[in-house]
Amino acid sequence: AATTTTTTISNGTRVRVRDENEAVPWRRPHVRTPGYVMGVEGVVVARLNDEEDQDAAAHVHLVGGGGVKKMPVYRVRFRHGDIWPRLAAPLPFAEAEVDVEIFGDWLVVVGDGGSSSSGGG
């Protein structure tokens, strides 16, 4: 089960990165989340600083509008085998990991039946 609220995501929480069409009303290149992790599950390993949402800032700059809010940024760890499942098995790099820093509104908590994600994208 996946839920979305505005609470903070704790370290060790399993999350899924939203697909591009779930989180934003515009298409690339105004997306700062790497496409290769969209739809992939990983684990939050750190909450970093709150930063200005650059996706929203680009949109506001182009079309005008109100101010841009700051949002938490998380470091999320992904297994290579989860990112590239067709290439992973039985190759040894399947268990290797990569960390990606992602704005909280791109993350949805999964697998615990009631935790939440940050932001409201």
C-alpha positions in Angstrom: 0.0 0.0 0.0 1.2 3.5 -0.8 0.1 6.7 0.9 0.8 10.4 0.5 0.8 13.1 3.2 3.1 15.9 4.2 5.0 14.1 7.0 8.7 13.5 7.1 10.1 10.2 5.8 12.3 8.4 8.3 15.7 6.8 7.5 15.3 3.1 6.6 11.8 3.6 5.1 11.1 1.8 1.8 9.9 4.3 -0.9 9.0 4.3 -4.6 9.9 7.1 -6.9 6.9 8.5 -8.6 6.7 8.1 -12.4 7.1 11.5 -14.2 3.4 11.7 -15.1 2.3 11.2 -11.4 4.2 14.1 -9.9 4.4 17.0 -12.3 2.1 18.7 -14.9 5.0 19.2 -17.4 7.4 17.0 -19.2 11.2 16.8 -19.4 13.6 18.6 -19.4 12.0 20.4 -16.4 12.4 17.3 -14.2 15.3 17.0 -11.8 14.6 13.4 -10.8 16.6 10.9 -12.9 14.4 8.9 -15.2 16.2 5.6 -14.5 14.8 5.5 -10.9 11.2 6.5 -11.7 8.9 3.8 -10.6 11.7 2.0 -8.7 11.7 1.2 -5.0 14.6 2.1 -2.7 15.4 2.9 0.9 15.8 6.3 2.4 19.3 6.6 4.0 19.3 10.3 4.9 17.2 13.4 5.0 19.2 16.3 3.7 18.4 20.1 3.8 15.2 21.7 2.6 15.9 23.1 -0.9 13.9 25.2 -3.3 12.0 23.0 -5.7 13.8 23.6 -9.0 11.1 21.9 -11.0 8.5 24.4 -9.7 11.0 27.3 -10.0 11.5 26.5 -13.7 7.8 26.4 -14.3 7.1 29.7 -12.4 9.9 31.4 -14.3 8.4 30.3 -17.6 4.7 31.0 -16.9 4.7 33.3 -13.8 3.0 32.7 -10.6 3.6 32.7 -6.9 6.7 31.9 -4.9 8.4 28.6 -4.8 8.3 26.5 -1.6 11.3 24.7 -0.1 11.0 20.9 0.3 13.1 18.2 2.0 15.6 16.4 -0.1 16.3 12.7 0.7 19.2 10.4 -0.2 17.6 7.2 -1.4 19.6 3.9 -2.0 18.7 1.7 -4.9 19.9 -1.8 -5.8 21.2 -2.0 -9.4 19.1 -5.2 -9.8 15.9 -3.1 -9.0 16.8 -0.3 -11.5 17.9 -2.6 -14.3 16.2 -6.0 -13.6 16.6 -7.4 -17.2 20.3 -6.8 -17.1 20.9 -7.8 -13.4 20.4 -11.6 -13.2 22.7 -13.4 -12.9 25.4 -10.7 -13.2 27.3 -9.9 -10.0 26.5 -6.2 -10.0 22.8 -6.8 -9.3 23.5 -6.3 -5.5 25.6 -3.2 -6.1 23.9 0.0 -4.9 23.6 3.6 -6.0 22.5 6.6 -3.9 20.3 9.3 -5.5 19.2 12.6 -3.9 15.5 13.3 -4.6 13.0 15.9 -3.6 10.4 14.5 -1.1 7.4 15.1 -3.3 8.7 12.5 -5.7 8.7 9.7 -3.0 5.8 7.5 -2.0 6.2 5.2 1.1 5.5 1.6 0.3 4.9 -1.7 2.1 4.0 -0.6 5.6 0.2 0.0 5.2 0.0 3.6 6.4 3.2 5.5 6.4 3.5 8.6 4.3 5.5 10.5 1.8 6.7 14.1 2.0 5.4 16.9 -0.1 2.4 17.2 -2.3 3.9 17.5 -5.7 
